[in-house]
Amino acid sequence: MRSEPRVLVIENNDALRVLLFTILRHQPLSVDTAAHFEEALEKVEACDYALIIVDMDMPEDAGQQFVSTFREQRAEAPTFILAVRDPNGNAYVDSTLVNAVMNKPLEIDTLAELVRECAMVVPPPEDPLPCPPSESDVRTKLERGTYLEN
C-alpha cells in the first residue's frame, strides 16, 4: 500500500476528470475520482482524503451540496478542499466550507504544484479508515502487469 497522501477529484466532465487524474497520478499522490455527488459521498465514507478537488459548476449545485454534506458528516476530517469554478458562471462557493478557490481554465502546472503541496501538509488522520486501493495504484499495477499477482 502506498503511503502518499490521497486526493479525490470530483468532476462531472469525463474528459476533464480523466485529464486531471492523468496529471495528478504522476505526482507523489494516490488519486481517486468521482463523476457525481453520490459517488463522491461513497468514496469519502470509505476513505480519508488529504485533499478534495470539487468542480463547483456541476449541475444542480452538486459541488456545493457535496462540500456542505462532507463538512457536516466528516467535521473532524483535516481535509483540504479546493473548489474549482468558472469565474463567469453562477456557481456558489461558500468560503467558510472550502480552503481555496481556483478559476477555470486551470493552469495545469500550477494546479499540480498546489495539489501536491496542499496534500503534503494535511496531517494524516489518527484513526484512518481502511481504504481500498486507489485508482492510481490500480492503474499503475495494471500497467506493470502486477495487479493480479497481489
Buried (B, 14 or more C-beta within 10 A) or exposed (E): EEEBBBBBBBBBEEEBBEBBBEBBBEBEBBBBBBBBBEBBBEBBEEBBBBBBBBBBBBEEBBBBBBBEBBBEEBEEBBBBBBBBBEEEEEBEBEEEBBBBBBEBEBEEEEBBEBBBEBBBEBEEBEEEBEBEBBBBBEBBBEEEEEBEEE
